[in-house]
Amino acid sequence: MKQLLRDFAAAYAAEAERSGERGEEPRSLRHPLLLLIVGDRSRDVLEHLYEGNRRKWSNHEGVLYFYAGQEDLAPRENLVTWKPPVPEAGSADKKNLRAGISRRFYSTEAKLLELNLLVRGLHNRLAELGRLYASLDRLHIAVVTRADDPYSVLVPELTTLLSVTLGERFRSVQADGYALLQERQEGEDFAYEAALGVAFLRELDACQRRTYRFEANLQVTGDGLKLPVTHQGPLFDTAYLLGDKDERGLFAPPGRAGHILAETAAQVILLKNRRTSGDPDPRHNDYHHGQFKQNLLPAGAADGHYASAGFARVSRPSGAIALAVLQAVYSRLLQRQRDQAAAPGQRELLELLELDPAGPDADAGALLAGLPHPVEDMHGLMSAPVPAGELQRMSLRDAERALYGGHAHAFFEANTASKARAALQAARLDRRLERLLAAKVTDDPHYGPWCTFAWTQPDARPSLAAVIRDWRAEAERDLAGALAELEAAYEERVSSLGAGRSSWLGGLLGGGRGTAKAAASALLGRIYGQKLEVLRRELKVELLRNYEDRLDAVHRRMAAYVQRLQSLGDLLREESRRTITEAGEEAGRNIPEYYGQVAGVIEAELESRRGPGFYTDERGLGSLAKGLEEGDEALLHRLIAFVRRDWFPHALFRQSFEQELLERANVAVPYDHREVLSKEELYRDLYRTLENEAAVRADVYRFTHTHRYEEKYYFGDYDSELIRYALEAESGNRSYKLGCVHEKRASGVAKLNLMGGFRLSDLMYYRSGLRYYDTYTAGGYVFHGTAVPVLQEVPESGRLPEEERGGAV
């Protein structure tokens, strides 16, 4: 369910990014792109890269991803995975782990052949996807790895093999490196992981020198023949170092580092490889990678200088808005259900269900009417000879016992009472009530399961259960009265019946038998006529008890439905709050309040056009009960489709980013309040947010960082008020290049800050971790593999040639 909501939010955000309704200009890459992600610790970044690029780039289906790591990934389009050979048992310990990975890479021929086959597959796939790009002259490779991942030792081999093999198709191949740094110290292995990170950075420093040369027999044919792959010069066109701590010294929020680093890397990739239309506008001061790369190196410097970047955006948080609207619509639906449940009175409820107090009486009478009259059949019962005179002096109880023993009672039970009860059981009149409830309430779009739940609660008002309970209590009192009348009848004398009396002359002439028979007949009529009435009332009580049991069962089932409806509401609220928090304080301001009002406006319009039952009619959600029967996920699918179809097309969702944010910012301000946020104040706040959050994601030691080169770019509509405000705010005396990547977008504005010119010795991550590296190296740990860069071997002292070591801070 959570994943369904997140997929919905992501899909809506992607649609908003690409929507033509606001004149949004699609983003696309000019040249083919392959992302190489090395190591398991970069998996989180891979997930964010893939999903973010899929949403933002219109030709993303042409982007290839190659993952080299041990973790199993969910299958995705254009994602190729390769599991490097694991180190041998003796090399799997921490002391030799990184070096062992390198040795196994070269010694495991089956894995090397498998790698070559996968790379050839990428070669073919790129040929198939070429139609999605404006130019096939160049292939861009972006290599992403965590510096402290042991598998980062394979970066030179994998990068060179890909560049050489895929270079057979392209005129040029350009690779950029993105080394991800984790400075947040977690767990007891922080020192070892810092040493791993420094080891990779030292290798990277060697690979980025102009004298660097790589050569190894890495290409393998199907016949087992090996061919060398070679590379001369810096391994990467540009090497970017991106950390979870920015230059202000602030860490990324917990759980957000992977997302932030992926978004930053993706924006740098897009800046360098974006497709443009038309001639460049000199006012935009566009990005030129050659100029940026040239300015990274100070005058007279040879190599070994790095770049970093920081990215921020303020935009319509479309995913958070989608979930907020979904939650607001659903909350209004449930509130309507609650209001409807409390609306009718008892009389209206009974009329709706076609119930009246005489109904159970009629049902009980109908059950007895279908059976033969018991007294008529009982006249044929054999009776014992009892003198009429003696019979006249007996009570009806004694007379029945004397005449019939227990036969009369047994006959009544067998032929009338038991058959009547069986008929009641077979008629299943309680099921009839259940079907009536389902048809008139549960499945009716005007009412629904919440009304059924409320109206079957014993203590609610209105309450069908309370009505049936009252009817049953009254029926039980009537039954008790009938039983009392039966007891009183049993105490009567036979003589009081006025039947079976004879004169003394009739007795002498033998007429006693006839008078006894008449008395017996009168006795049966009196007692079993009353027992028949008792039975009728018992049937009524039993019927009402069945009704109560059935309503209780319905109530329990509806209680489960209501609980599921409430749980879905809780889930929507939880996911909505989460996405609003992720959107940030500025972009997520007043989303629930504003879009709650928007939902109210659209609700009123829909109700005026389609009537009060539009939520659950056939064009809306349909029956809630049927949706719940299909499952919670099916109901959520219905809700999403309903909101997409009837709510999102409204004009209120097509405002410009700035206008929407301004209205949201002031949604809770009274009409005559003086502290309404002005447009200028909003732009000022957004500008400051962009600049602060786009802080470069590399913490450098400013006292040694003598050459700092910066470029800053806004992404958005150059003619928008917010972009013009931001450019004007930075138009004064500045030491960096300022430009705008013009995109016709009304959904938001982004800023990318590029900074370069620093060395490893300027990087706080390197300076702080170097002493751990030296300590572990002195302790016998081997961090480097067999493919040590030619002419840049790592000596036992652990220091690269010509490296100026910065002291640990």
Secondary structure, DSSP 4 states (H G I P E B T S, - for coil): -HHHHHHHHHHHHHHHHH-TTTTPPPB-BSS-EEEEEESGGGHHHHHHHHHHHHHHBTTGGG-EEEEESSS-----TTEEEE-PPPPPGGG-STTTHHHHHHHHHHH-HHHHHHHHHHHHHHHHHHHHHGGGSS--SEEEEEEEEETT-GGGGGHHHHHHHHHHHHTTTSSEEEEEEEEEE--S--STTHHHHHHHHHHHHHHHHHHTSTT-EEEEEEEE-TTS-EEEEEEES-SSSSEEEEESB-TTSPBPPTT-HHHHHHHHHHHHHHHHHB---SSPPGGG----HHHHHHHHSPTT--S--EEEEEEEEEE--HHHHHHHHHHHHHHHHHHHHHHHHHSS-HHHHHHHTT--THHHHHHHHHHHHTS--HHHHHTTS------HHHHHTSBHHHHHHHHHTTHHHHHHIIIIIHHHHHHHHHHTHHHHHHHHHIIIIIT-TTS-HHHHHHHT-TTSSS-HHHHHHHHHHHHHHHHHHHHHHHHHHHHSBGGGGT-S---HHHHHTT-HHHHHHHHHHHHHHHHHHHHHHHHHHHHHHHHHHHHHHHHHHHHHHHHHHHHHHHHHHHHHHHHHHHHHHHH-TTTTTTHHHHHHHHHHHHHHHHHHHH-TTTTTSTTTT--HHHHHHH-HHHHHHHHHHHHHHHTTTSGGGSS-HHHHHHHHHTTTS-TT-S-PPPHHHHHHHHHHHHHHHT--S--B-TTT----EEEEEEEE-TTSHHHHHHHHHT-SS-SSEEEEEE---SSEEEEEEEEEEE-GGGBHHHHHHHHHHHHHHHTT-----S-PPBT----TTS--TT--PPPP-
